Amino acid sequence: MFDSLSQRFQGVFHRLRGRGRISEDNVADAMREVRTALLEADVHVKVVKQFCDEIMAKALGAKVIETLHPEQVMIKIVHDELVQLMGPADPRIPFVTPGPTIILMAGLQGSGKTTTCGKLSQYVTARGKRPMLIAADLKRPAAIDQLEVIGQQVGVPVYTERGHLNAVKVARNGIIEARKADRDVVIVDTAGRLAIDEELMAEIAQIEKAVNPTQVYLVIDAMTGQDAVNTAQRFNERLELDALILTKFDSDTRGGAALSAKTISGKPIKFIGVGEKLDALEEFHAERIAGRILGMGDVVTLVEKAQQQYDAQEAEALQKKMAKGLNLEDFLGQMRKLKSMGSMKQIMKMIPGLGSELDGMEIQDGELDKYEAIIHSMTIKERRRPEIIEASRRRRIARGSGTDPKDVSGLIKSFTQVRGMMKAMSSMSVLDRMRSVTGFARAAASGQMPKMKGGSTVTKRRETRKDKRKRRKKNR
C-alpha cells in the first residue's frame, strides 16, 4: 500500500544523509517534500499540516542541524509522529463474561464487509471462542448465501431467516439462538448501500439499539481514499463506533485512508485485511505500520506469521536438518510454508533492509509454483540426492513439469548453493536466516534464480596436460 510514500520518505532521508551537517533550511526543504508526498498519497490536508508542523517543531527542538547523523534523528522523529498519527490502537477484542460478545459490522456495499465477518469469525475461533454469524443483510441479493458459504469454509454456524424483511427482528432472534447454542461471540452482518442514505442509517441504528452490541466496527475500503474517511465520519455521527477495519490493505492504493482515519474520524483502526483468503486479517499496530512506511521492516509481524506455521518441535527438527543438509523434499516443505504466510513481496518487505531492494522488481508468486512442479516431477531418490540428476533425467523432469531443462538445472544448481549456506546458517539468528531464505525466494519469484551472496560455488578446474601426466604417473 505505502510503496510510493515509502520511496519518497527514503529519498528525503538519503539526501539528508549526504549532507553531513545540515541547516534549518535543509530541514524545511525536506519537510516540503514530505508534505508533497503525503498529499500525493491522498492524506487529508488537515492531517498533513498537523503532521508536518509537529515534525518541524520537534526536529528543531531536537537540534537535528547540530547532530553528526541528522537523518537518523529525523527518521526517529518521523517514526514517532507516524505512530502518534495512526495510534494508539488496542487490537484486542474486549470479550465479555458472561457472553455472548456481540460485534456489529457496518459498512458500505463493496467494502468487503461480509467477507470480513468470516475473517473475524476465524480470528476469534483461533483464540478459543465459539462464534456465530447472523445474516442481517436482507437488501443485497445473495448476501445470505454468501455468508452461509463463508460460514461453511471457516466452520462457523450462520443464523438466517429467509424471506424475512425485518433485519432488526432477524438480529434479535439470532442473539437468542446464539445464547441457546452456547455461542460466546456473535458477529452481525448488516446491509450496506452504494452510498450513505437515511434508510441505511436508520436501519443499522435500530439494529444497534435492539442488540446492544459490545463493539461496533465499521469496515471501509482503503482504496477509496478520502471517501473512506468521510464515510467513517458519517457513520460515527449516527452510531457509536468503537473501531475501524480497513480492507484491501494489500492493494496498490496510496495509503491516505490509513494515515487520515484516526485523526479525522477519531476512531482507531483495529484490523486490516491483507488478502482475499479468510485468514488474511491482521491486527493493526501503528508502530509496525510506521516501520513499513519508513522501510524499517516489520520483524514482529513476520515472526508471528512464522510461528503460525511452525511449532517448537518443527523448528527444532528443521534446525537439525539444516545442520546435516536439506534435501529437495525438505526444501519443498519450506517453500509451501513460506507461500502460506502470504505473497512473497509482502513477506520480504517485512525484513529490514529488503524493502528498498524491491523497488521496480516484479515479484511473481507463480514462479514458485513452477519450481514446486519441478520437484514433484522427480523421483524420491532424485529429491533426496539431486546430484544424481544428469542430462537425461533433467529432460524427463522438464517434460513432466512442463518446464525447460534449463529451469531444472537452475533449480538444482541454486539449491546446492542454498544447502551449503543452510549448514552455515544453522547457528545464525532467526533474522539472518530469514534474509538468506528469502534471497532464494525473491529471485525465484522474480523469475531469476539467485546468485547467493556469501556462498561459494565449487567449480571443477579444467585439467591441464601437466595435471594429466601427474595423474597417470600416480595411477601407475
N, C-alpha and C positions, 0 to 999 in steps of 0.2 A: 504493500500500500504506500509506503513512505519512500519509495526509491528515489524519486525526483528531489524531494525535500532533503533526504539524506545526502545526496550528491552535492546539493548546494551548501549545506552546512559544512561538509568536509572540505569543500573548496575554500570557504571562508577561513576555516581553521588552518588550512595549508598555507594560505597567503600570510596569515599572522605568524606562522612558524618560520617562514622565510625571511622575516624582517628582523629577527633578533629582538632588540628593544623597539618598542613602538610608541607612538604618540597618542594623545587623546583624539586627534583627527583620524588616525588609523582605526581606532575602536568605533568611532562614529561612522566611518565608511563601511566597516564590517556589519554594523547594525542596519545600515541602509540595505545591504544585500540580504540580510536575514529578513527584513521587513518585506522586501520584494518576493523572496522565496515563500514566505508564509501566505502572502496574498495570492500568489500563483497556485498555491496548494488549496485555495478556496477556504482559508481560515477566516472567520468573521473579523471585520475591520476593528471592532471594539476589542477583541481578543488580541489582535496583532499589536495595536497601540499599547495596551496594558503590558503585554509580554516584552516588547522592545524597551519600553520605559523602565521596567523593572530591571532588565538585564543591564541597561546602560548605567543606571544608578548603582547597581551592585558592582559592576566592572570598575567604575571609577572609585567606588568606596574601597574595593579590594586592591587598589593601586596596581592594576594589571600592567600599566605602562612602565612600572618600575621593576617588574619581575624579569628574570632571565628566560623564562618559558611562558610567555603570555598566552599562547594557545592552550596550554594545559589548564591555566586558571579560567580561561573563557569557556572551555569545554565543561568544567565543573559547574560554573555559574549557569550556563545554558541547560545542562542536565538537570540541575536542581529546580530551575524555573519550569522546565517541561513537566517534571514530576508534580510541582505545585499546580500547574495548569490543568493537568488531567486527573489529579488525585486530590486528597487521598480517597481510596475506594476499598471497601471491605468486600472481597469476592465471596465470602461465606454466606450461605442462606441461613437465616435465623429460624431453625426448626423449633416448633412449639411442642410442649408436653402438657396435657395430653393432646394428641393430634386430632384431626389432620392439619398439617401446614397447608394453607390454601394459597396458591400462586395464580394470580390473574394476569393473563397475557393480552396485551393490547398492541395495536399497530395497524398500518395501512395495508391494503391488499398489494401483494407482490413484494412485501418486505422480508418474506421468509418466516413469518410468524408461526405457521402450522408446523413447519419442519423444525423450527427452534423448540417448539413444545416437545417434540420427540427427542431432540438432543438433550434438553433439560431433564427429561424423564430418565434417560440413560445416565446422565451425570449423577442424579440423586440415587439411582439404583446402585451405581458403583460405590456409593457411600453408605450402603446398608439399608436404604429406605425402600418402602413398598409403595410406589406411586400409582396413581390412576389418572387417566386423561379424560376430560369431559369435552365433548364436541358441541360447543355452544355457538359455532359459526353456522347459522342457518340461512345465510344470504348467498354465499358463493356456491355455485354448482360443484358438486363432488367434493366439497370440503370435508364432509363426514367420512366419505370413502377414503380420502387421502389420510386422514388421521387414523382410521382403522388399519390401513396398510402400515403406517409408521408404527402404530402400537404393536402389531404383529412382529415387525422387524426387531423391535427392542424388547419384546416380551412383556409389554405392559397392557393391562386391560383398558378398554375405551368405553365410556358410558355414552350411549347415543339414544335419541328418541326421534326416529324418522317420521316425517310428515308433520312434525310439530312446528309451530310458527312463533312460539314464545320462548326466546332464548333465556329469559330470566328464570322461568319455571324449569327449563332443562338444567340450568346451572344449579338451582336449588335442589332438584331431585338427585342430581349427580353427587352432590355433597352428602346427602342422606345415604345413598347407595355406598359411597366410599367408607362411611362410618360402619355400615353393616358388614362390609367386606374386610374391615380392619386395615384399611389403607391409610398410611400415615402422611402421605403427601398427595395433594390434588392439584393438577395443573389444568386450568380452564382456558380453552382456546375460544376466542371471541371473534366476531365478524369484523372485517376491515372494509375499506372503500378505496376507490382510486384517489379520492381526496377527502379531506375532513368535511363532514357535513353535520347538521344538527341531529339528524336521525341516528347517525353512528354514535355521536357523543352522548345522546340521551339514553340509548340502549345500554352502552357499556357502563354509564353512571348508575343505571338501575341494577345491573348485574353486581356491580361493586357493593351497592347498598344491601343487596339480597344475600350475598355470600360472605360479606365481611372478610375480605382476603387478608392473609398475613403479609403478603408482599404483592405489589403491583409493578410489573415490568413492562416497559414499552420497547417493542422490537422495531428498530429503524434500519433502513438500508444505507450503509456507508457510502454507496455510490451516488446517492442523491445530494451529497454535499451539504450546502447551507439549507436546502429544503428539509433535510433530516432534522437539523437543529430547530427550525421553525415548527416542524411537526411536534417535536418534544415540548416546545413552549405551549402549543395549543392544547395538547393532551393534558399537560400539567395544570392548566387553568381549570379543567373540569374534573380531573382525577388527582388523587394524592399519590403521585408516582414515587416509588422507592428507588428505582434504578433503571438504567437503560441497557439494552443488549444490542450491540452493533453487529449486523450480519454482513457477509461478503467482504470480510476484512482481508481476505487473500486476493482480492481483485486489484486491478491497476488504478483504482481511484486515487485521488491525490491526498486524501487524509484529512481534509478540512473538518469533516464532521467529528472525528475523534478528538481533535485538538480544541474544537469550539464547544462541544456538547456540554461539558461540565460547567463552564463559565456562563454560558447563555441560558441553559435550562435550569441550572442549579442542582441537577441530579447527576450522580456519578455513573460511570459505565461499570457494570458488574461482570458481564461476559462478552466475549467476541466470538463470532462464527468464522472459522478459518478454513472452511471447506464444505463440500456437499454431503460428505458422509455423516452419519448420525453420531459419530464420536468426535466430530470436528468442532467441539465447543471448548474454549479455553477461558479460564478465569482472567480477568483484566487486572494487571498490575502496572501502575503508572511508571514505576521505576524501570521495569523491564522494557516497556514500550519506548521509553526515553532512550534507553541504551541502544535499541534497534535503530531509532531515528538517527542517532549520532554515530552509527557504525561501530558501537562498542560490543555488539552481540547480545545474546541473552542465554547465558550458560545455564541459569537456574531452570528455565523452561525446557531447555534441551535435555538436562539431566532428568527432569520429571518425565519427559516423554520416553527416555531410555529406560527409566525404572518401571514404566508400564509394560515394557517388552521383556525385561529381564528380572528374574528374581535372584536372590543371593546365590543359590546353588548353580543356576545357569551362568552367572558371572564368574564364579569360581571355576567351573568346568571350562569356560571359554579361555580363562587365563592359562590353564594348564595346556590346552590345545595350542594356544599361541606360542607357548614356550617350546613345545615339541615340533610345531609346524603344522599349519592348517592345510587341509586338502580342499578340493573344489566342492565337496559335499558340505563342509563346514562353511565355506565362503557363500554357497547358495543360501544357507540358512540365515547368515548375517545380512545378506542382500535383501531377503524377504522382510526381516525385522526392520531394516532401515527404511524400506518402502512403506511399511505400515505406520511409520512415525510421521508421514506427511510427504509433501513434494520435496524433491531434492534441494530446490532453491531455497525453500523456507528453512530447511534444516541447516544448510550451510550459512545462511545469513545470521543464525544464532551463535555462530562460532566467532569470537573476537578476531578481527583481522582479516576475515574472509569476505566480509560484505563488500568492500571496495573492489576486490578482485573479480566480483561477479558482474561489474558494470559492463554492459554491452555483450555479455556472454549469454547465448541461448541455451538454456538447460532443458533437455528433452528427457523426461522420465521414461518415455517409450524405449530409449536405448537400453535401459536396464532390463526391460523385458526381452530384448534381443539376446543379451548375454545369458539370461536365465534359460532361454530356449536352447542356446548352445550347450550349456551344461546338462540340460535334460536329454539331449541327443547323445550324450556319452554313455558308455557302459560304466558299471560300478567300478570296475578295475581302472578305467581311464580317469574317473573322477578322483580316485584315491591316489593314482600315480600318473599325473598329467605328463610326466617326462617321457612316457612310452608312446605318446601320440605323434606319429610321423605323418608323412605326406598322404598316404592312402587313408589313414584314419581321419585326417583333417578333412579330406574331400567327403568322406562318408558322413561325418558330423555336420558339415556345412549343408549337405543335401537334406539331412534330417531336420535341421533347424531353419531351413530356408534362408541361409546366410551365405557369405562368401568365405572360402578357405582362409583368406587374409584376416577376416574377423576372428576366426578360430585361433589363428596364430597369434594375433594381437592379444586376445584374452589370455592365452596360456603364458605368453612372454611377460605380460604385465602382472599376472597372478604370481608368477615365480618371483618377481621383484617384491611384490607385496608380502609374500610369505616370508621372505628373508627379513623384511622390515618388521613384520609382526613378532618375530622372535626377539628382536631388539626392543620392540615396544612393550613386551610383556612386563617390563619393570617400569614403564613410563607412567606419568599421571594420566588420569581419565581424559583431560582436555587435549593433551598432546596426542593421545591415541586416537581421539575422535578427529583431530585435524588430519592425521595420516590416512585414516579410513575414508574420510570424505574427499580426500585428494583423489583417490581412485574413483569414487562415485561421481565426483564433479566432472572429471574428464570423460567417464563412461556416459554420463547423462548428456554431455555436450557433443557426443559422437566422436571424441578423440580419446584414445586410450592414453593413460598418463605416462609421463617420464617422471618417475618418482624421485622427489628430492631427497637427498640424504642417503639414497640407496645406491649400491654399486652393482652394475651389471657385469657378470663374469663372462667374458668373451674368449673364445678359443683363439690363441695366437696362431698365425699361419706358420706351418712348419717349413723351415729353410733347408737347403741342401746339407748344410753343416749339421743341423739337427737330425736329419735322416741318417747321416753317416754315424753319428753318435748312437742313435737308437739301434741301428743294425749291428754295430760293434758290441753294444750292450747285450743284445739278444743272442749273439754267438756264445 
